[in-house]
């Protein structure tokens, strides 16, 4: 008897097994690519499981409803069955806002559907309608004034909410003290995660911008206890302000990438003393997340301003990941005139390394009249007893002066960290008074956006044929500057005047367009010349291709256009 064994069941329906997972993989790949191509945003208004949870993260930007909207990989019932114990009671324990908002998966949380949709529409109001499109600039007339002074001023040694720098604040009498951005325009995201950094979007004179600011106060990170682990307990971690931790470095890098894919210019109010380099933070990959900040800056294409606010500082490794040389085509650094600081070490640390006791003593003997007199007297004394008396007097004088000179040494090192020195050695563009920073950066941003638009057109002129002629963004900016300096009355100093450059661009728009057309023509000419004079098969094939291309183009022309083209060829080639 012949017996058949069933080895595979294919089924009649097309979505029973792994082919379904293949489709999920396709969606995941497309969503990941879409993040760089378009604006992606996910509204989580119900349970999101498995591939759905991954798609939430692959789209990066997420708004989550606070109730009945968990983002999970596996339902709590399945996990309970797997462990054989009823450990979890709801899906919110696994992926509710208490988890996803606090770990940076969800950017914003809302109580209901309408609020979530409203938040999404508000977010879209900051973003161009298409990648590379014009920024949605709003009219701030009646809401705020562009060239008003900034009224909120930080005080030395007094912790403050960095949001006041950005959005301003109301005092006890209800009077509003304006911050850097337009009144009521700042919207914070990722507020539940890594609270030592504040990120969001705002408007400067109606122009949307991304913003990152340092929290200077101590913040708490709470790691919940997992009910599946009987030995686990909730952990509360204190995180000092002005320091990058693994989570806050990751938050900074993620925010920069989000702003990049939204085509927003970016300003960073920097006040970091460095990265936390303790054993726990090194194990938690602070080095990896810190380097991601640099990676994000390198990919950025819109203007970036790094500004050190009043009484703030950037030290050591924090400066390294913020320096304008990381991407000099888009980044600029500035510092507040009011006591901003920057250096490798804080002044006390620098003094202990570079101005040690022997150096302090040498300074005393060089400057103090009494010590100079005692030194001279010591040289004259021959008797050992007398010399010892003088040496004792010198020692006593040194001890009396030491506290004062130690303070002098710290002050001396501190004077190496000032905006004046930063400007002198070329690491910042200029020192900007905080009171007038709003007006300065508004005009600087407008100028940079206009310059970047022209620069983009210049770069595109080289993208013909094989694209051998590459124009870098920095070279394109230098080209614009050379065109500016060719104008009557233009000077190097005037190139630094943002209003003057904007006015020049408006007045010389036709000349700029003509220059770009000529540049395009020159690049096409050079490309054809190189192909036809390359020698060997390259020249033969290239020449034949050029002629064939001309032939195909002529065939699409009208009789009149063909006649004009022939006359043009005869005149140009002198046939």
Order of alpha helices (4+ residues) and beta strands (2+ residues): alpha-beta-beta-alpha-beta-beta-alpha-alpha-alpha-beta-alpha-alpha-beta-beta-beta-beta-beta-beta-beta-beta-alpha-beta-beta-alpha-alpha-beta-beta-alpha-beta-beta-alpha-alpha-alpha-alpha-alpha-beta-alpha-alpha-alpha-alpha-alpha-alpha-alpha
